[in-house]
Amino acid sequence: MVMTATRRDCLRRLARSGAISVFAAVVITAGGFACMSPALAQAQQNKQIFSFPKRPQGETKGKSSLSPSKLKNSNEQMLVRADEVTYDYTNERVSAVGNVQVYYSGSTLEGDRLIYDQKTKRLHAEGNVRLKEADGKIVFADILDLSDDFRDGFVDSLRLEGPDQTRLAATRADRSSGNLTIFQNGVYTACEPCKDDPRKPPKWQVKAARIIHDQGDKTMYFEDARLEFFGVPIAWLPYMSVPDQSEKRKSGFLAPSFTHGSNFGYAVATPYYWALAPDYDLTVTPMVTSKQGPLLQAEWRQRLLTGAYTVRATGIFQLDKQALLSAGDLPGYRDFRGSVESRGQFRITDKWVYGWDGTLVSDRAYFQDYGLHRNLQAGNLLGSTPDNIVSQAYVEGRGERSFFNARALYFYGFASVDSQRQIPIVHPVIDHDYTANQPVFGGELSLRSNLTSLSRDDAFYQPDNATAAATGQCTLASADPKDPSKTLTNCLLRGVPGTYSRLSTEVNWRRTIVDSFGQMFTPFVSARADLANTQIKADGGVANYNLPIGNGDVARFMPAVGVEYRYPFISVQSWGTQTIEPIAQLIARPNETGINRLPNEDSQSLNFDASNLFRVNKYAGWDRVEGGGRLNAGLQYTAQFNGGGFVNVLFGQSYQLFGLNSYTQGGTTNTGIDSGLDKPRSDYVARATYQPNSTLALTTRFRFDEADFTLKRSEFEIAANFDRWSTTLTYGSYAAQPEIGLLDRREGIVANARYKVDSNWVLLGGVRYDVRAQQLAASQIGIGYIDDCLILAANYVAEYAYNSNKTFNQTIMMQIGLRTLGGSSFRTGTSTPGQSLGGLNK
C-alpha cells in the first residue's frame, strides 16, 4: 500500500500521541479524522460498520476481533459516525467521541460519548443522549446503557417524546425483555410545553411513583398516580392504566361519568369496554344511583364487510317507584323500566343501502327520567328534550338522475296527551323520482311516484276553538255522531281510524324557450293519477265528516297544462347590475275530486308565502292536490353589486280564475281555510333578502291581507358570521288560525350566538323567547376550551318540555377530555311543573 507523505506524517503524530492501532483506525474506520484523504472522507460520508478491524501485523495481545454487526442472531449491521473512534483490543471495547451517531435496525442513537463493550454486549452513551426508535419515540437522557440490540438497559434523567406528541420524563428508566420499561418517578402528559417558558408545568400531567409500559400488552400502568392541572394536584389514584397510542382498541375500564337528577339522586357510571375481536366489541356500563339502585347499560357494536350495526339495552329495577309518581300521569310508577335500541346500515351496491333504527321502551318517561336518550346524551341545545321516538326500517337507492326510498315507520309519543292508538303505523311509505337523461321534445321529462299505507286504531280529534278546548268536546267519548253541528264546527279530525293505502304517480314535462327579445316562456304539462283503498272505522263522530265508512276504493286523476312567463329587464350601472323581472304563471286543470273521500294524512300543513307562490301544487304532500284554473303573478327585483353582495325582492299574489278553489274545501282538517289562498284573490306575499357580503345576510317574509293589508304573517332572519363571532336571530309573528286548531296568536324570538375569544376559548348562548307569554321558553349559555391536549366545556340549559308531563327543566352539563387518557362528564338537572307558554311551544 502506498501512502503519501502527508498521510505518513499524520500516522507518526497519532503514534506519538498513544493512539491504539493507528494504521487500522485511520485507514479502515476513522472516517472523521482530519488527516484522512479528502477523497476517502467524501466517499465514506462519516459512515462505517461499527466493528473491530483486523489486528495490525505485529500485534500479539488481545483476542481475535469480534464483530457486533451481527447482533443476537440478527443480520442487520450497526453503523457509526463520530469525530473520533478508538479501539481497545485488550478489553474489547470501542469508544466513539464527539458528535456520535449510531444507526441500527431503524433506530438512531446520538450522544457526546459512546462506549461499546464486546464482552458484555452493552452500549453506554453519555452527554446529550438522544435515541430515536423505529416506532418514532424519541428518548433524551444524560446517561443511557443498553444491550447491543437496543432491547434492554437503563436510562438516567430520561425525557421521552412519542410519535403521537406524548411526553414522558423520569429520573430513571429500566428496560427488560425488550418490551417492558419501568419509569421511576415518572411524569406523563400529551400537552406541548409552554413556548415562552418550557419549565412551566403543562396544562395537565400525571405524576406517578412508577409508570410501567408493557409494549407486548400495549398498556401503560400508573402506580400511586396524581393528576395535576397547571402543576396543582386535583385527583389521586392508587392505580390506573391506559392503552398506549399504538393500540386503538383495548379492553378495560373507561373514564367514569357523574350525573344527578331529582328522580334518581346522585349517580356514577363506569363503562367497561371489551375489544372482543377486530370487528366487534361490547361496552357494559353499570350506573349506580343513590335513590333507585343500579341501572345497567350494554352496547354491542359490529362492523361487517358491507356495513355496521349496534344494539343497546338498558334496564333498572327501581327501589323507590313512589318517587316517580306525578299527578294524573304515572308512566314511571313501575318496578322494572328499560329499553332496547338498535341501528344499522349496510351497502347492497355502490348505489343501494338498507338499514334500520329501532327502539323499544318500557314507558314514555323513562329516557327523560334517567337522561338516557341519544339526543340528551349528545347535549343538544335549545329544544334538546325529544317528544317522540321514530323506529324505522328502510331501503334507499340513488342514481345519476333518480332516487328511491322505501321505509316503514313506528312513532312512539312521549307527551302525556299522546295515545298510541291515535298515532299511525306507517306500513311502508315509498318515494321514487326519475328524470330522463335525454331531452324529450326539447324539454325535461320527469316521473314522481309515492305509495303510502298506514293504519290507526282510534280517531284523533282536535278542537278548533277555545270553548271546545276548555270543555273537552273533542274526545272519542264526547265527539257524538248524533250532533253533527258539534263535531263539524268544533272538532278537526286529524287522524282517521282504520287502514288507508294510496298509490300516486305524476308525470311532468317542461321546456324553457327564450325568444330574441329575451322573453322566457316555460310551457309545462303534468298528469297525476291516484288510487286508494280505505277501510275506515266508525269511531265517535267519524261519520259526520262525510268519509266512506267501511271498505272502499277511490280513484282520482288530475291533468294540468300551463305556461310560465318571465321577462327580465337588465340595467348595467357603474356599481353593478339591476334586474326587474315580471313573472306570470297560468295553469288550467279540472276541479279536485275525492276531497272528503280520501283521508288527509300528509297534506295538513300549508303555509302560503313567497317560497311556494309559483308552485303548481301548493299542498305539501300527496293526499290533497290543487284543482281549478289559477294565475300566479309577481314582480322580482335583483341588484347585484360589483364589490359583492346582492338585494332580492319578490312581491306577488295568486288568483283563482275558474272552477272550484281547492283551498275553500278544508276537508276533515280544514287545510287551506284561512291560508290566504281561500278567496278569489289571495293575500299578498313578499320576500326581501339583503346580503352585502359573505358575512351578513338579512331575510324577511310577509303575508298581507288582500283587502286591507293587515299583516297576517311576518318573519325576520339575520345571520352574521364575522372573524370571531357568529349569530343568528329569527323573529316570527303569526296570526291565530282557529279554523286549523291554532287558537292563539304566536309570536317569538329565537337567537343563537357564538363568540370565539381566541384560538382555544369559545362562548355560546341561545334563547327562545315567547313574546305573547313574555317569558323564556328556553335558554342556554356555555363556555368551552379546546386545544391539542385538553377539552373543557360547561353548559347551562333551561327549557319547557312537553313530553311525559309539561315541566320546566334546568340542566348543567360539564365535560373534560384529556387526549390519550379519555374524558369524563358531569350532568345534573331538575324538573318542576311548568305553566303553559301559549301557542309558540305547542
Summary of the structure (lengths in Angstrom):
residues: 842
radius of gyration: 39.3
end to end distance: 102.4
largest distance: 130.5
contacts: 2662
relative contact order: 0.06
helix: 9%
strand: 54%
